[in-house]
């Protein structure tokens, strides 16, 4: 009786069914499961990226162009917010928006829908940049008081470095002179002993880049201390103590790499330091790519999660620089990030009725925002869209769709084993 029952149960099990068909169970279990076909093409993905970035950036830049950013941008503050919002949030919105859209705006004009959006934003950005430093403009921005402007002047300097021909050289001489004066005025404040050193460093690196008088000490300490804070395997500590969050991507790795790019070109720092920092950012980008789940989500942990897609800046910049590791194809990065951005932005819950970003991560979630987060802070999300700076004909956009690492693994496909690096 027991034997008969055992035979019935075996026949109902997966093993029994496969055995009855004459198929070895072990072989079947190890056969990779086919991944669902990815439907979107590269052009579809690019149009989605471009339309999403336009949707995010347009309210900031269109209002700035007509001197109405301060008038029309809502002022939403995180619980316990402790800064002087009216003094800092508008420069946050401008600097962070431009740092993300800069590579895209650097592309030449064309007659496509995307090209028209790009031309509109570039035109608005150049008009608005003049207002930012004109004391007679209602949108004159504060560089002269508070510590926070050190941060967002740095994002603005980063935008100028990323797209000098689109955003810096076209400015009139008076506007350029005013920016140089505002950047130098930031020297009367001391940056925090953390990733903030890089903010001072990139502002001074921009001045070095354009042949202006710069402070070599601020650049040197930013490079030296950040390199000292490297803890290995593609991770830097944020100051003396390590923090498990996305600041390696939000700030540390992209800014260090771009500081060292300028300083190595100007013979201020050795080329080897730039090469080393780039290798470390490439390694860090591997982690970011692996964090994208098969469903297009990623872990929500650490500070500043209201910056949303900005968490992928390091991966986005490595793709833009065409420095992805051989085992990570441009198409899998495109498809992985596209899935994430659909998950984040397909619903309108991350925008208010007038198109401004709201405090939160997946919708209005003020409790997710940190005590230093206001409406302007949220525009760091644009930093996840840097690969739009690659032309539409680049393989990042033209290669057939490909599964990203987590999707490969969870569908039984073969993928490269991850392992630490020693640089």
Protein Blocks (a to p, Z undefined) as FASTA:
>chain_A
ZZmmmmmmmmmpmklmmmmnopafklmmmpccdddddfbdfklmmmmmmmmmmmmmmmmm
mmmmnopmmmmmccdddehiabdfklmmmmmmmmmmmmmmmmmmmpccdfbfklmmmmmm
mmmmmmmmmmmmmmkbmklccfkgojklmmmmmmmmmmmmmmmmlmmmmpcfklmmmmmm
mmmmmmmpccdddfklmmmmmmmmmmmmnopacdfklmmmmmmmmmmmpgbjhiacehjb
dcddfklmmmmmmmmmmmmmmmmmnomacfklmmmmmmmmmmmmmmmmmmpcfkopacde
dehklnmmmmmmmmmmmmmnopacfklcfklmmmmmmmmmmmmmmpmklpcfkopacedj
eocdfklpcfkbcfklmmmmmmmmmmmmpcfkbmklmpccdddfklmmmnopacdddddd
fZZ
